[in-house]
Amino acid sequence: MAEKSRSLSVSQRGLNFEMLMWYFTRLSALAMYAIILFAIIGALVMGARTQMNFADVMRWGFMPNSAHVQSTEVSDLDIWSTSLWRLVGSALLLLATAHGVHGLVVIADDYIANHGGRQFVRFLSIVFMLSMIGIGLYVIWTS
């Protein structure tokens, strides 16, 4: 006798918050890879391959902030201080912070059995996330 499948189809499961967050985690990781690749290519196109070492290019790729090129031998900092790079840095900051904090909440849910404890960790995580986003955006837009 054939055994019946225990999994449900998408139409039977419905679209819920947990599924949306599962998609967010996967898509935000892909978006971060795309932003980092864009920043590295942008750094190479703007002349970094002749004026910066590999470590500085990677530093720019993972956080495109004009303060990262001030310590190098780049003569013109204006092309590094545009709104485009501030928006790219802001997008990377928002995605990375939300992605990471969601991961922390998922891990906390796995290990904290008490409902009140899980709620406290979620609240603490949201406060942490908003603080890091606020500090990060301040640094990106004022430097």
Summary of the structure (lengths in Angstrom):
residues: 143
radius of gyration: 20.5
end to end distance: 69.0
largest distance: 75.8
contacts: 350
relative contact order: 0.10
helix: 78%
strand: 0%
